[in-house]
Amino acid sequence: MQMEITLAAPNQAIEQWMRAAQEADRAGLSSAANMYRKTARSIEIEQETGVPVCACCFKPFGRGTLHH
């Protein structure tokens, strides 16, 4: 399965990630679908707070344990 995600306005990007999640679900790729949903949510959080966050753990960038 190959998907194309283009750089777009945040709302368009959220919609694209959610469509990708639906396609992944249909293809039986539940792990990928969950990650795509989390990516969409991370964009929503950035819109709400103004702070970009990790799509895996939702920690603000630069404040996690892997960032020194």
Residue, then its C-alpha position, 0 to 999 in steps of 0.5 A: m500500500q502506497m499513500e501520498i501525504t502532501l504538505a498542506a494547511p493543518n486542517q487538510a493535513i488532518e483530513q489526509w491522515m485520517r483518510a490514510a488511517q481509514e485506508a490502512d484499516r481497510a487493508g488490515l494495517s491496524s498499527a499503521a492506522n493507529m499511528y496515522r490517527k495519532t499523527a492527526r491528533s498531534i497536528e490538532i494539539e499543535q493547533e490548539t496549543g501552538v506547541p508542536v508535539c510528538a505523534c507517538c507520545f504527545k510530549p512537546f518537542g524538546r522536552g522529552t527524555l530523548h532530547h538533551 
